[in-house]
Amino acid sequence: MMAKRIMKKIIILGTAMLFLLGLCACGKATVRIQDSGTITELEVSVPKTVDKILKDADIVLNDGDEVSPSLDTKIKDAQEIVISRKVTVKLTVDGETREVVMVGGTISDLLKQEGITLGEKQHVNYDLAEYLKDGMEIKILYSFSVEVKCDGKTYTQETEAETVGDVLAELEITLGEDDRVTPAVTAAVKDNMQIVVNRVTFDTVVEKETIEYETIREEDGSITKGQEQVSVKGENGEKEVTYKVTYVDGVEDSREATDEKVIKEAVNEVVKVGTKEQSSSGGSGGSGKVEVSRKAFYDCDGSGHGYYEITYSDGSVEYQDF
């Protein structure tokens, strides 16, 4: 009877020990999953493989992704699983963009991989500690000191703008359709750049202008060679010209004639030029001297009258009214 009781106690103790061993072999553990900056914590039954834990957490791996520890590793106690995602990002440096492929890492890691050291006036459009994500567009930006002259004012601006147009937008400077900007609004910003905005306006101006007469010379065989006579006195005409005037910052820069209206036609002056050969025996008063030139001088009253200044071969001069 005593022996039976001893056996029963041994069986009960053995069963209890097996139960305790079972609890140790199939316990619970908290696993921390770090997935490109996203942290997931869950309590799992252990031992369990990394692959099974990720499936329980509904985490899907893509081609090229890496996991540490490996997927077939059995987790037996609290542990961290790190997922490094394969990503393709766009990196822009000095206006040139290229694609970069990395597995895991942060913006800072990317710069190290590409051998980029940021200068004093350089920074990135993301926090350096931010984890890389597929499709990111990462730009190395610069800070520039620029000077802008516009409307009689000078602005000094510290800017991260990429183009001249972006700088003007920051300063809330609105451009008219014909305004001029130097350098062009599409030009890349550089440190210590000077930007000048010239306001361009237009006006229509009507002015009266003189039409100068032309002098027409006609040969005349009835006049001795060397002599000239004005048969038609020239008169200037007048016209009305319409101009489109361009002003730059209020100062006239150029003008273009857009219309012209003649008010008074010009009268061309006609001059008769003598071609008649001089007579060796001719002259004034039979003295043997020869007329060598005859010049007409008109009165200032517009009557058409005046006098001739006649020069002879012996050097004498004679005046004759007409």
DOLOKOL-754413 format. One record per residue (C-alpha): chain; residue in one letter; x negated, y, z. Coordinates in nm, 2 decimals, always signed. Layout:
BEGIN
+-------+------+--------+--------+--------+
| chain | resn |     c1 |     c2 |     c3 |
+-------+------+--------+--------+--------+
|     A |    a |      X |      Y |      Z |
...
+-------+------+--------+--------+--------+
This chain:
BEGIN
+-------+------+--------+--------+--------+
| chain | resn |     c1 |     c2 |     c3 |
+-------+------+--------+--------+--------+
|     A |    m |  +0.00 |  +0.00 |  +0.00 |
|     A |    m |  -0.29 |  +0.23 |  +0.09 |
|     A |    a |  -0.46 |  +0.15 |  -0.24 |
|     A |    k |  -0.15 |  +0.25 |  -0.44 |
|     A |    r |  -0.13 |  +0.59 |  -0.27 |
|     A |    i |  -0.50 |  +0.65 |  -0.35 |
|     A |    m |  -0.45 |  +0.56 |  -0.71 |
|     A |    k |  -0.15 |  +0.80 |  -0.74 |
|     A |    k |  -0.36 |  +1.09 |  -0.60 |
|     A |    i |  -0.64 |  +1.02 |  -0.85 |
|     A |    i |  -0.39 |  +1.02 |  -1.14 |
|     A |    i |  -0.24 |  +1.35 |  -1.02 |
|     A |    l |  -0.58 |  +1.51 |  -0.98 |
|     A |    g |  -0.69 |  +1.39 |  -1.32 |
|     A |    t |  -0.38 |  +1.53 |  -1.48 |
|     A |    a |  -0.44 |  +1.87 |  -1.31 |
|     A |    m |  -0.80 |  +1.88 |  -1.43 |
|     A |    l |  -0.70 |  +1.80 |  -1.79 |
|     A |    f |  -0.44 |  +2.09 |  -1.77 |
|     A |    l |  -0.71 |  +2.33 |  -1.65 |
|     A |    l |  -0.95 |  +2.22 |  -1.92 |
|     A |    g |  -0.68 |  +2.28 |  -2.17 |
|     A |    l |  -0.62 |  +2.63 |  -2.05 |
|     A |    c |  -0.99 |  +2.70 |  -2.08 |
|     A |    a |  -1.01 |  +2.56 |  -2.43 |
|     A |    c |  -0.70 |  +2.74 |  -2.56 |
|     A |    g |  -0.71 |  +3.08 |  -2.38 |
|     A |    k |  -0.63 |  +3.44 |  -2.49 |
|     A |    a |  -0.87 |  +3.72 |  -2.60 |
|     A |    t |  -0.84 |  +4.08 |  -2.72 |
|     A |    v |  -1.00 |  +4.13 |  -3.06 |
|     A |    r |  -1.08 |  +4.47 |  -3.20 |
|     A |    i |  -1.08 |  +4.51 |  -3.58 |
|     A |    q |  -1.26 |  +4.81 |  -3.73 |
|     A |    d |  -1.15 |  +4.86 |  -4.09 |
|     A |    s |  -1.32 |  +5.17 |  -4.24 |
|     A |    g |  -1.24 |  +5.39 |  -3.95 |
|     A |    t |  -0.90 |  +5.23 |  -3.87 |
|     A |    i |  -0.90 |  +5.05 |  -3.54 |
|     A |    t |  -0.66 |  +4.76 |  -3.48 |
|     A |    e |  -0.65 |  +4.57 |  -3.14 |
|     A |    l |  -0.46 |  +4.25 |  -3.09 |
|     A |    e |  -0.44 |  +3.96 |  -2.84 |
|     A |    v |  -0.50 |  +3.62 |  -3.00 |
|     A |    s |  -0.53 |  +3.27 |  -2.89 |
|     A |    v |  -0.88 |  +3.15 |  -2.90 |
|     A |    p |  -1.07 |  +2.98 |  -3.05 |
|     A |    k |  -0.96 |  +3.11 |  -3.39 |
|     A |    t |  -1.15 |  +3.19 |  -3.71 |
|     A |    v |  -1.19 |  +3.55 |  -3.83 |
|     A |    d |  -1.00 |  +3.46 |  -4.15 |
|     A |    k |  -0.70 |  +3.35 |  -3.95 |
|     A |    i |  -0.71 |  +3.65 |  -3.72 |
|     A |    l |  -0.71 |  +3.89 |  -4.02 |
|     A |    k |  -0.42 |  +3.71 |  -4.17 |
|     A |    d |  -0.23 |  +3.73 |  -3.84 |
|     A |    a |  -0.30 |  +4.11 |  -3.84 |
|     A |    d |  -0.17 |  +4.13 |  -4.21 |
|     A |    i |  -0.51 |  +4.27 |  -4.32 |
|     A |    v |  -0.58 |  +4.19 |  -4.69 |
|     A |    l |  -0.93 |  +4.17 |  -4.82 |
|     A |    n |  -1.02 |  +4.28 |  -5.18 |
|     A |    d |  -1.30 |  +4.16 |  -5.41 |
|     A |    g |  -1.63 |  +4.30 |  -5.29 |
|     A |    d |  -1.52 |  +4.37 |  -4.93 |
|     A |    e |  -1.75 |  +4.24 |  -4.66 |
|     A |    v |  -1.66 |  +4.11 |  -4.31 |
|     A |    s |  -1.88 |  +4.07 |  -4.00 |
|     A |    p |  -1.88 |  +3.82 |  -3.85 |
|     A |    s |  -1.81 |  +3.60 |  -4.15 |
|     A |    l |  -1.45 |  +3.47 |  -4.22 |
|     A |    d |  -1.53 |  +3.11 |  -4.10 |
|     A |    t |  -1.67 |  +3.23 |  -3.76 |
|     A |    k |  -1.46 |  +3.10 |  -3.47 |
|     A |    i |  -1.38 |  +3.37 |  -3.22 |
|     A |    k |  -1.38 |  +3.24 |  -2.86 |
|     A |    d |  -1.36 |  +3.56 |  -2.65 |
|     A |    a |  -1.32 |  +3.93 |  -2.68 |
|     A |    q |  -1.51 |  +4.05 |  -2.99 |
|     A |    e |  -1.51 |  +4.32 |  -3.27 |
|     A |    i |  -1.46 |  +4.24 |  -3.63 |
|     A |    v |  -1.59 |  +4.49 |  -3.88 |
|     A |    i |  -1.46 |  +4.52 |  -4.23 |
|     A |    s |  -1.67 |  +4.71 |  -4.49 |
|     A |    r |  -1.46 |  +4.80 |  -4.79 |
|     A |    k |  -1.60 |  +4.82 |  -5.14 |
|     A |    v |  -1.51 |  +5.17 |  -5.27 |
|     A |    t |  -1.57 |  +5.37 |  -5.59 |
|     A |    v |  -1.59 |  +5.75 |  -5.53 |
|     A |    k |  -1.67 |  +6.05 |  -5.74 |
|     A |    l |  -1.96 |  +6.26 |  -5.64 |
|     A |    t |  -2.01 |  +6.62 |  -5.78 |
|     A |    v |  -2.35 |  +6.79 |  -5.74 |
|     A |    d |  -2.44 |  +7.11 |  -5.92 |
|     A |    g |  -2.13 |  +7.08 |  -6.14 |
|     A |    e |  -2.21 |  +6.73 |  -6.25 |
|     A |    t |  -1.98 |  +6.44 |  -6.15 |
|     A |    r |  -2.08 |  +6.08 |  -6.13 |
|     A |    e |  -1.92 |  +5.76 |  -5.99 |
|     A |    v |  -2.08 |  +5.59 |  -5.70 |
|     A |    v |  -2.00 |  +5.24 |  -5.56 |
|     A |    m |  -2.06 |  +5.16 |  -5.20 |
|     A |    v |  -1.96 |  +4.89 |  -4.95 |
|     A |    g |  -1.85 |  +5.05 |  -4.63 |
|     A |    g |  -2.01 |  +5.36 |  -4.47 |
|     A |    t |  -1.94 |  +5.72 |  -4.42 |
|     A |    i |  -1.99 |  +6.04 |  -4.62 |
|     A |    s |  -2.32 |  +6.07 |  -4.44 |
|     A |    d |  -2.42 |  +5.72 |  -4.55 |
|     A |    l |  -2.34 |  +5.81 |  -4.91 |
|     A |    l |  -2.56 |  +6.11 |  -4.90 |
|     A |    k |  -2.85 |  +5.90 |  -4.76 |
|     A |    q |  -2.79 |  +5.64 |  -5.03 |
|     A |    e |  -2.80 |  +5.90 |  -5.30 |
|     A |    g |  -3.11 |  +6.08 |  -5.16 |
|     A |    i |  -2.92 |  +6.41 |  -5.09 |
|     A |    t |  -3.03 |  +6.64 |  -4.82 |
|     A |    l |  -2.80 |  +6.93 |  -4.76 |
|     A |    g |  -2.96 |  +7.28 |  -4.78 |
|     A |    e |  -2.89 |  +7.57 |  -4.55 |
|     A |    k |  -2.60 |  +7.70 |  -4.77 |
|     A |    q |  -2.47 |  +7.36 |  -4.87 |
|     A |    h |  -2.19 |  +7.15 |  -4.72 |
|     A |    v |  -1.95 |  +6.87 |  -4.82 |
|     A |    n |  -1.57 |  +6.90 |  -4.86 |
|     A |    y |  -1.53 |  +6.62 |  -4.61 |
|     A |    d |  -1.65 |  +6.56 |  -4.25 |
|     A |    l |  -1.99 |  +6.38 |  -4.27 |
|     A |    a |  -1.86 |  +6.12 |  -4.02 |
|     A |    e |  -1.55 |  +6.04 |  -4.23 |
|     A |    y |  -1.53 |  +5.68 |  -4.37 |
|     A |    l |  -1.54 |  +5.64 |  -4.74 |
|     A |    k |  -1.21 |  +5.55 |  -4.91 |
|     A |    d |  -1.16 |  +5.43 |  -5.27 |
|     A |    g |  -1.09 |  +5.72 |  -5.51 |
|     A |    m |  -1.24 |  +5.99 |  -5.29 |
|     A |    e |  -1.37 |  +6.30 |  -5.48 |
|     A |    i |  -1.67 |  +6.43 |  -5.28 |
|     A |    k |  -1.82 |  +6.76 |  -5.37 |
|     A |    i |  -2.14 |  +6.93 |  -5.26 |
|     A |    l |  -2.03 |  +7.29 |  -5.21 |
|     A |    y |  -2.25 |  +7.60 |  -5.18 |
|     A |    s |  -2.21 |  +7.92 |  -4.99 |
|     A |    f |  -2.30 |  +8.23 |  -5.19 |
|     A |    s |  -2.35 |  +8.60 |  -5.11 |
|     A |    v |  -2.20 |  +8.81 |  -5.39 |
|     A |    e |  -2.13 |  +9.17 |  -5.46 |
|     A |    v |  -1.82 |  +9.28 |  -5.65 |
|     A |    k |  -1.77 |  +9.63 |  -5.79 |
|     A |    c |  -1.42 |  +9.72 |  -5.89 |
|     A |    d |  -1.20 | +10.03 |  -5.89 |
|     A |    g |  -1.47 | +10.25 |  -5.74 |
|     A |    k |  -1.53 | +10.01 |  -5.45 |
|     A |    t |  -1.81 |  +9.77 |  -5.36 |
|     A |    y |  -1.72 |  +9.44 |  -5.19 |
|     A |    t |  -1.98 |  +9.21 |  -5.02 |
|     A |    q |  -1.85 |  +8.86 |  -5.00 |
|     A |    e |  -1.98 |  +8.53 |  -4.85 |
|     A |    t |  -1.80 |  +8.27 |  -5.06 |
|     A |    e |  -1.78 |  +7.91 |  -5.15 |
|     A |    a |  -1.60 |  +7.98 |  -5.48 |
|     A |    e |  -1.72 |  +7.79 |  -5.78 |
|     A |    t |  -1.65 |  +8.06 |  -6.05 |
|     A |    v |  -1.64 |  +8.44 |  -6.08 |
|     A |    g |  -1.26 |  +8.41 |  -6.13 |
|     A |    d |  -1.23 |  +8.23 |  -5.80 |
|     A |    v |  -1.42 |  +8.50 |  -5.62 |
|     A |    l |  -1.19 |  +8.77 |  -5.76 |
|     A |    a |  -0.89 |  +8.56 |  -5.64 |
|     A |    e |  -1.03 |  +8.55 |  -5.29 |
|     A |    l |  -1.06 |  +8.93 |  -5.29 |
|     A |    e |  -0.70 |  +8.95 |  -5.43 |
|     A |    i |  -0.83 |  +9.14 |  -5.73 |
|     A |    t |  -0.58 |  +9.11 |  -6.02 |
|     A |    l |  -0.71 |  +9.15 |  -6.37 |
|     A |    g |  -0.52 |  +9.32 |  -6.65 |
|     A |    e |  -0.50 |  +9.15 |  -6.99 |
|     A |    d |  -0.78 |  +9.38 |  -7.13 |
|     A |    d |  -0.99 |  +9.43 |  -6.83 |
|     A |    r |  -1.36 |  +9.33 |  -6.86 |
|     A |    v |  -1.55 |  +9.12 |  -6.61 |
|     A |    t |  -1.93 |  +9.08 |  -6.61 |
|     A |    p |  -2.03 |  +8.79 |  -6.58 |
|     A |    a |  -1.72 |  +8.62 |  -6.74 |
|     A |    v |  -1.45 |  +8.48 |  -6.51 |
|     A |    t |  -1.55 |  +8.13 |  -6.61 |
|     A |    a |  -1.92 |  +8.18 |  -6.51 |
|     A |    a |  -2.06 |  +7.97 |  -6.22 |
|     A |    v |  -2.12 |  +8.17 |  -5.91 |
|     A |    k |  -2.49 |  +8.21 |  -5.80 |
|     A |    d |  -2.64 |  +8.35 |  -5.48 |
|     A |    n |  -2.68 |  +8.73 |  -5.48 |
|     A |    m |  -2.47 |  +8.76 |  -5.80 |
|     A |    q |  -2.34 |  +9.10 |  -5.89 |
|     A |    i |  -1.99 |  +9.10 |  -6.04 |
|     A |    v |  -1.85 |  +9.41 |  -6.22 |
|     A |    v |  -1.48 |  +9.46 |  -6.31 |
|     A |    n |  -1.41 |  +9.74 |  -6.56 |
|     A |    r |  -1.05 |  +9.85 |  -6.60 |
|     A |    v |  -0.95 |  +9.90 |  -6.96 |
|     A |    t |  -0.66 | +10.13 |  -7.07 |
|     A |    f |  -0.54 | +10.26 |  -7.40 |
|     A |    d |  -0.38 | +10.59 |  -7.52 |
|     A |    t |  -0.26 | +10.73 |  -7.85 |
|     A |    v |  -0.41 | +11.06 |  -7.96 |
|     A |    v |  -0.31 | +11.27 |  -8.26 |
|     A |    e |  -0.57 | +11.52 |  -8.39 |
|     A |    k |  -0.60 | +11.76 |  -8.69 |
|     A |    e |  -0.91 | +11.72 |  -8.89 |
|     A |    t |  -1.06 | +11.91 |  -9.19 |
|     A |    i |  -1.08 | +11.74 |  -9.53 |
|     A |    e |  -1.40 | +11.88 |  -9.68 |
|     A |    y |  -1.38 | +11.96 | -10.05 |
|     A |    e |  -1.62 | +11.81 | -10.30 |
|     A |    t |  -1.84 | +12.00 | -10.55 |
|     A |    i |  -1.80 | +11.89 | -10.91 |
|     A |    r |  -2.07 | +12.00 | -11.15 |
|     A |    e |  -1.97 | +12.02 | -11.52 |
|     A |    e |  -2.20 | +12.09 | -11.81 |
|     A |    d |  -2.11 | +12.40 | -12.02 |
|     A |    g |  -2.27 | +12.48 | -12.36 |
|     A |    s |  -2.15 | +12.84 | -12.35 |
|     A |    i |  -2.37 | +12.92 | -12.05 |
|     A |    t |  -2.74 | +12.96 | -12.08 |
|     A |    k |  -2.95 | +12.67 | -11.94 |
|     A |    g |  -3.04 | +12.74 | -11.58 |
|     A |    q |  -2.73 | +12.94 | -11.51 |
|     A |    e |  -2.43 | +12.82 | -11.30 |
|     A |    q |  -2.08 | +12.96 | -11.27 |
|     A |    v |  -1.81 | +12.86 | -11.03 |
|     A |    s |  -1.49 | +12.81 | -11.23 |
|     A |    v |  -1.28 | +12.68 | -10.93 |
|     A |    k |  -1.35 | +12.78 | -10.58 |
|     A |    g |  -1.34 | +12.49 | -10.33 |
|     A |    e |  -1.10 | +12.49 | -10.04 |
|     A |    n |  -1.10 | +12.25 |  -9.74 |
|     A |    g |  -0.78 | +12.06 |  -9.68 |
|     A |    e |  -0.63 | +11.94 |  -9.35 |
|     A |    k |  -0.51 | +11.60 |  -9.22 |
|     A |    e |  -0.34 | +11.46 |  -8.91 |
|     A |    v |  -0.51 | +11.15 |  -8.78 |
|     A |    t |  -0.36 | +10.91 |  -8.51 |
|     A |    y |  -0.61 | +10.73 |  -8.30 |
|     A |    k |  -0.59 | +10.44 |  -8.06 |
|     A |    v |  -0.83 | +10.54 |  -7.78 |
|     A |    t |  -0.99 | +10.29 |  -7.54 |
|     A |    y |  -1.09 | +10.40 |  -7.20 |
|     A |    v |  -1.31 | +10.20 |  -6.96 |
|     A |    d |  -1.27 | +10.31 |  -6.60 |
|     A |    g |  -1.11 | +10.63 |  -6.72 |
|     A |    v |  -1.39 | +10.73 |  -6.96 |
|     A |    e |  -1.34 | +10.71 |  -7.34 |
|     A |    d |  -1.53 | +10.41 |  -7.48 |
|     A |    s |  -1.41 | +10.40 |  -7.84 |
|     A |    r |  -1.14 | +10.50 |  -8.08 |
|     A |    e |  -0.98 | +10.35 |  -8.38 |
|     A |    a |  -0.78 | +10.54 |  -8.65 |
|     A |    t |  -0.44 | +10.38 |  -8.69 |
|     A |    d |  -0.26 | +10.63 |  -8.91 |
|     A |    e |  -0.35 | +10.93 |  -9.13 |
|     A |    k |  -0.13 | +11.20 |  -9.28 |
|     A |    v |  -0.25 | +11.47 |  -9.52 |
|     A |    i |  -0.11 | +11.81 |  -9.44 |
|     A |    k |  -0.30 | +12.01 |  -9.70 |
|     A |    e |  -0.49 | +11.87 | -10.00 |
|     A |    a |  -0.85 | +11.98 | -10.04 |
|     A |    v |  -0.94 | +12.18 | -10.36 |
|     A |    n |  -1.26 | +12.06 | -10.52 |
|     A |    e |  -1.51 | +12.33 | -10.62 |
|     A |    v |  -1.60 | +12.32 | -10.99 |
|     A |    v |  -1.94 | +12.45 | -11.10 |
|     A |    k |  -2.02 | +12.51 | -11.46 |
|     A |    v |  -2.38 | +12.42 | -11.53 |
|     A |    g |  -2.53 | +12.59 | -11.84 |
|     A |    t |  -2.69 | +12.38 | -12.12 |
|     A |    k |  -2.73 | +12.65 | -12.38 |
|     A |    e |  -3.09 | +12.70 | -12.49 |
|     A |    q |  -3.24 | +13.04 | -12.42 |
|     A |    s |  -3.32 | +13.27 | -12.71 |
|     A |    s |  -3.68 | +13.39 | -12.73 |
|     A |    s |  -3.58 | +13.72 | -12.87 |
|     A |    g |  -3.28 | +13.77 | -12.65 |
|     A |    g |  -3.26 | +13.97 | -12.34 |
|     A |    s |  -3.12 | +14.27 | -12.18 |
|     A |    g |  -3.15 | +14.60 | -12.37 |
|     A |    g |  -3.39 | +14.45 | -12.63 |
|     A |    s |  -3.67 | +14.45 | -12.37 |
|     A |    g |  -3.77 | +14.09 | -12.45 |
|     A |    k |  -3.70 | +13.97 | -12.10 |
|     A |    v |  -3.48 | +13.65 | -12.07 |
|     A |    e |  -3.21 | +13.57 | -11.81 |
|     A |    v |  -3.33 | +13.27 | -11.61 |
|     A |    s |  -3.06 | +13.23 | -11.35 |
|     A |    r |  -2.72 | +13.36 | -11.25 |
|     A |    k |  -2.57 | +13.30 | -10.91 |
|     A |    a |  -2.21 | +13.38 | -10.80 |
|     A |    f |  -2.13 | +13.53 | -10.46 |
|     A |    y |  -1.77 | +13.56 | -10.35 |
|     A |    d |  -1.60 | +13.83 | -10.14 |
|     A |    c |  -1.48 | +13.71 |  -9.80 |
|     A |    d |  -1.12 | +13.82 |  -9.85 |
|     A |    g |  -1.03 | +13.52 | -10.05 |
|     A |    s |  -0.95 | +13.72 | -10.36 |
|     A |    g |  -1.18 | +13.52 | -10.59 |
|     A |    h |  -1.38 | +13.83 | -10.68 |
|     A |    g |  -1.75 | +13.89 | -10.61 |
|     A |    y |  -2.07 | +13.95 | -10.80 |
|     A |    y |  -2.34 | +13.77 | -10.99 |
|     A |    e |  -2.70 | +13.79 | -10.90 |
|     A |    i |  -2.89 | +13.77 | -11.23 |
|     A |    t |  -3.26 | +13.70 | -11.24 |
|     A |    y |  -3.47 | +13.76 | -11.55 |
|     A |    s |  -3.80 | +13.62 | -11.67 |
|     A |    d |  -3.99 | +13.93 | -11.58 |
|     A |    g |  -3.88 | +13.89 | -11.22 |
|     A |    s |  -3.63 | +14.17 | -11.22 |
|     A |    v |  -3.28 | +14.12 | -11.06 |
|     A |    e |  -2.95 | +14.26 | -11.17 |
|     A |    y |  -2.61 | +14.25 | -11.00 |
|     A |    q |  -2.28 | +14.23 | -11.19 |
|     A |    d |  -1.93 | +14.24 | -11.04 |
|     A |    f |  -1.66 | +14.01 | -11.16 |
+-------+------+--------+--------+--------+
